[in-house]
Amino acid sequence: MPNIVAIVGRPNVGKSTFFNRLVESRQAIMDNVSGVTRDRHYGHAEWCGKFFTVIDTGGYVVGSDDIFEGAIREQVELAIEEATVLLFMVDVETGLHHLDQEFAQVLRRSKKPVYLVANKADTSNKGQMAGEFYALGLGDVYPISSQTGSGTGDLLDEVIKHFEDEGVENPNEGIPRISILGRPNVGKSSFLNALLGRERSIVTDIAGTTRDSIDTHYQLFGKNFIITDTAGMRRKAKVKDNIEFYSVMRSVRALEASDVCIVMLDATRGIESQDVNIISLAERSKKGIVIMVNKWDAVEKDHKTSEKFKKEIFERIAPIDYAPIFFTSVLEKQRIFQTIEKAVEVYGNRAKKVPTSALNEAMLPEIERYPPPAVKAKYIKIKYITQLPVYTPTFAFFCNLPQYILKPYERFLENKMREHFDFEGVPISLVFRKK
């Protein structure tokens, strides 16, 4: 049984701050505004040799003006169901709240071990104020400060007693990552939910619904993958508040951590400058790329529409011409599974190792038919090609005058490499070295 700890409670009691302290990283977005966290957010922690997963949740609330209230509550209930131990966080500064009393009833029904955590007890005087929470009838109260870390050790000493084994240090290590990227409101969360067949991410028509980057395990062709749903990425000039700024930063971090990026476009709006920026960033980061044009069902089309759309995309993202493009409708579940299958295929292309003998057999005749142009009356001779032992496909061409290889010829060699070996969706690097 996995070791899972869920941090739950009403809004703005410090759950995300405590989550970040446990996972020793600023993974969750923190702000004084209530309702910053919406979806379930996972991280990994360790205490006294026991490894466990931590779930950060949104604030549980009933009867508020927040339009996300019901969806957040569902996410909290899923976290409670999934957890081994529950940390019910309350706030000593505001004292016992009627929402705390209502939520305590929900936790009693779960039949899970519950620890009552009185946060913001930064001083001994504030720690003494935690006594009123005994009225909730959930046993001992643990005063802590998620800001300074005081009291955390005593709490965790009790929590780990419920873990039957030591757990796994990082269960996600070595698992391929696929991230879903794009501008706000193109359908990223709906795509993830359609793939999983359940509501993993909160979906609304409001741009910016997803704030944190949400990791989810997904299995295809007998292999495990982590699919990351990210916040919409807008241009810097359009980012108005701190929460959105940090959301975009988390999305960039998710891109950098991923192996393959599915970049979603809105068919009703066409390819925009921010779409080009996201694709270029993925290419510069040497990630696999799959372009997914969503909302295709909302476009009036004839037999030439898709070809025109493809042509426009490739013109805008030139010289990137190797990315597969899918025209999809998440709403109609049209071609969404073909898209994820292609992303898995692109991952395989990115990890591909081509034998040196096969490289030379395919490429040396091509070079002989069309040798590098002479520069300053000097003839360039490429004698040998090999793949370098690095993470992304990188090939070394050994020649007598590597400094005279021109960009157009390098482009010719890359095109020939793609003709002979399937590197669809993957940026490849060529380096030229002295023989």
N, C-alpha and C positions, 0 to 999 in steps of 0.2 A: 504494500500500500504506500503511495507516495506521501511525503511529508509536505503538507500544504497549510500555510497560515494565511487567513484572510483578515484584513483590517477593515472593520465596518463601523458605521456610526452616522450621525446626522452631519449636515454640511459644515465645513469650516472649523472642524475641531483639530485638524493637524494630521490627518491620515496620510496624505502624500508626503509630508515632511518626515514622518516616521518611516514610511516605506523607503524613502531615499536613504535614510540613516541605516536601515537594515541591509539594503542591497549595496551600500557604500558607493552610491553613484547618484547623480542628479537625473534620474530617469523620468520621474513623474514631474509634470509642471505644477509649480506651487504659486498661489496668489492669494491675497486677502479676500478676494471675491469668492462667494460661495458658488458651488456648482462647476468648478473648473474641471474636475475629473468626471467623466461621463461613462466610459466603457471600463471593463475590467482590464487591469494592467498588471503584468507578471514580471517578477524579478527573482533573483536567486541570492540566498544568504547562508551564513554559516555561524554556528555558535557551539563552542566546546566540542568540535569535531563532528557535529551533526549538521548535515546540509538540508536545506528546505527551500520550497518555493513560497514566495510572498505574493499575495494578491492585494493590490490597491483598488479600492472601489469608490464610486461616487457617493455623495451624501444621501442617505435614506430620508425621504421627506414625504409627507402626505398633506394635500390641500394647499400647495403653494401655487405661485403664479408661473413657475418654471414649466415651459412646454415640454421639457425633456423628463419631467418628474417620473412619469409612468415607466418610460424606457430605462431610466437609471435604476429604478426600483427593481425591475426585472433582472438587470445585470447584477445587482447586489444579491438577490435571491439565488441566482446561479452560482455566485461565489460562495455563498453560505453552504449550498448543497455540495460543492466541490471540495471544501476545506476539511482538514483534519482538526484544526484548532481555530477558534474565532477570537479575535482581539476586538472587544467592543470599546471604542474610544469615546470618551466624554471630555468636557472642557471645564476645568476647575474655575476658570475666570468668570464664565457665565453661570456656572452652577447647574443644578438639576433642572432639566428642561422637559416639557411635556412630551416632546418628540423622543427623548431618551426613554421615557416610561413606555411609550407605545412600541418602540423598537425592541425593548427588553422582552416584551411579550412574543415578538417574532422569533427572537433568539431562543427563548425557552422551548418553542415548538420544534426547533431544529434538532434537539437532543445531542448537540455537539458540545465539547468542552468550551466554555466561554470564560475569558479573562477580562475583567473590567479595568480598563486602562484610563486613569485620570491624567490627561495631558495638560501641558502648560504649567506644571508645578515646578517653576524655575527656582523657587525659594522654599525654605522650610515652612514659612507661614502659609504659602499657597498649598504646600503638601498637606497641611493640617485641614485645609478646606475640603479635601477630598472625602472626608468622613460622611458627608450628606449623601453620597452615592450608594452607601450601604442600603438605603431605602429601596433600591431597585431589586434587592433580594437575589443578587447574582454572586454572592460570596465576597471574598476579599477584594479590596480595591488596591490597584498598583499605581501610585502617583509617579509620573515620569515627566521628563521634558524632552520631546522629540527634537527640540532645537539644540539643547546642550548634551543630550544623551544620558542625563542623570536618571537613575532608577531602571534603565533598560536592562542591565545585567540580571537583576533580581527577577524581572518579568520573564526573560528568556530562559533562565534556569528552570523555571516552572513549566514553560511551554514545551521545551524539548523532552520532558518526561513522557509526553504522549507519543513520541516517535518510536516506532518499533525497531527501525534500523537506522544506520548512519546516513542514508540517502546518497544521492549522486551530486558531486561538486557542481558540475554544470551540465545538466541533461541536454542542453541545446548545442553543446560543442561538437563541431564537425558535421552538423546537419546543414544541407544546402538551404540558402535563403533566397526567397523570391519576394520582391517588394512591389506593391501596387502604388504608382505615383501619378500625379496629375494635378491640374488646377482644381479649385473647390467645386463641388457639386457636379462632378462628371460621372459619378456612380461607383466610386471605389469601394465603399462599404457595402453597397448593394451587391457588387460582384463577389466580394468575399462571402457574404451571407448566402448567395446563390450556389457557390461552390460547396459550402459546408452543409447546405440544407437546413440551416438554423440561424437564429439572430445572434451572431457573434458581436457585430458592431451596431451601434445605434444609427438608424437611417432616418433622415428627414429631408425636406426640400430646402432647408436653410443651409447656406454655404457656411462651412466652418463647424459643422456638427462634430466631426472627429477632431480631437485635439492632440492626444498622445498617439504614438506609433504602436499599433496593436499587433502582437505576435500570436500566430495560431498554427498549431501543428496540422499538417495535411498529408495524406498518404496517396500516392499514385504509382502505378506499375510496381507495387511492392516496395517502394522507397519512401522514406519520410522526408518531408520538406517543412520549412517554416515559412508561412506566408505572412507578410507584414502589411497591414492596412495603415496608410499614412494620412496625415492631415493635408488638405489642399495647399498647394504652393502658389502663392501670388507674388507679383513683383514687389520688391522692397518698398517702392513708393506707395503701394496700396495697403501695406501692413500698418494698421492704425494703433494696435495696443500690444502690451507686453505678452499677453497670452498667445496671440496669433504669432508674434515673433518667435516665441519659444516652440510653438507647434511646427513652424516652418523649419527651425533648426533641428528638431527631432526627425523631420522628414528627410532632411539632407543627411543626417547621421544614419538613418535607416538605409538610404541609397548607398552610402559608403560601406555599410556592413553587409550588403546583399551580394549575391552572385549574379542574379538576373533581375532586371527591372522591367515590369510591365507598365508602360507609359500609356495612360488612358487619355483619349481625346474626345471632345464632344462633337459629334457629327453635325449637330445643328448650328455650331459656331465655326466649324472648320479648324484648321491648324493656326494657332495664335502664337505670338512671340514667346510667351511663357512656356508653351509646349516645346518650342525649339530649344529654349534654355535648358529645360529638364532633360531632353534627349542629349543635348551637347554635354551636359554635366555627367550623365551616365557614360557617354562615350569617352570623355576625358578620364573618368575613374576606371576605365577598362572593364565595365560591366556588360553582361549579355543584355540585349535589348529586344523587346517585343512591343510593337505598337498596336494598341487596341482602340479602335474607333467605336465608341459606344453611342447608344441612342440612334442606331442606323434605321430602326423602325419608324423614327419620326421624320425621316428625310424623304422627300419626293424624288424618285429615281427612275432611270431607264437602264438599258443594258450597258451604257457607257459610264454611268455615274461613278462606280467604284474605281475604274481605271483613271478617270479624271482626278478623283480624290487622291489616289496613290501618287499620280504624277505631281500634284501640287505638294504633297508631303515631302517627296524626295527632292523636289526643287528647293523647298525651304530648309531642309536639314542637310543638303549637300555639304561635303562629299560622302556623308553616311548613306550608303545605298544597300547595305546588307541586312537591314532589320526587316523581319517579316511583319506584315500588316494584316490585321483581322478586322472585319466589319461586323460588329456584334450588337446585340440588344440584351442587356442584362434582364430587363423587364420580361422579355419573351424567352429568355434562356437560349438565345440564338448564338451559336458558335462560341459560347463561353468555355466549354470544356475543351474545344480544339485549341483555344488560346492558351489554357494552362498546360495542355499537353505539349504545345510548341515551346513554352517556357522551360519545361523539363528537358526537352530535346536540345534547346539552346544551352542549358546548363551542361549537358553532356558534351556539346561542341566546345565549350569553354575549357573543360577539363581534359580535352583530347590530347593524346601524345602521338605524334606521327613518327614512325621509325625513320632513322637517318637514311637508310637505303631507299625507302619509298620516296622520300623527299628528293634525293638526288636523281633517281630514275625519272621522276616526273618533271623536275624543274630544269635540270641541266640541258636537255634537248630544247626546251623553250628558250633558254638563254642563248643557246647556239644559233637558233633560228633568228632571234632578234637580240643581238648583243648590245651592251650598254654603248651609247654614243661616245665617241672619242672627245676628250676635253683637252685643249692645249696640245693637240697632236699626240696625246697619250692614249693608248688603248687599254681598256679596263677588262680584266679577265676574272670572271667568277669561277672558282674551282670547286667549291664545296659548300654544302648547306646542312645545318643541323638545328634542331629545336633546343632552346635553352631550358634548363631545369628551373623555371619560374612558374608562378601560379597562373598567369594568363598566357595565351599562345604567343610566344616570341621566338623569332627565327633569326639565326645568325648566318649571313652570307660572307664567306671568306674570299677576299679578292686582293689583287695587288695594289689597287689605288682606291680605297674605300671613300676617301674624301671627295672624289670626283663623281660619285653616284648622284644623279640629279633626281629631284622630286618626281617628275613625270615618269621616269624609269622605275622608281620605287613603287609608284602607283600601278604600273604595268605588272610588276612582279607580284604585288598583292592580289591583283585581279586573277592572275594565273594560279596563285595559291588557292584562291577560293574556287576556281574552276575544277581543280584536281582534288581538293580536300574540302569536305563539307564544314565550313565555318559560318553557316548562316546565323545571323543574330549576334555575332561575336566580333569585337574589334581585335585585329591582330597587329602585332608590332614586328617590324623588320629592322635589324641592325646590321651594319656593314663593318667588317673587321679586317685587319691586315692579315694576309695569309702567313 
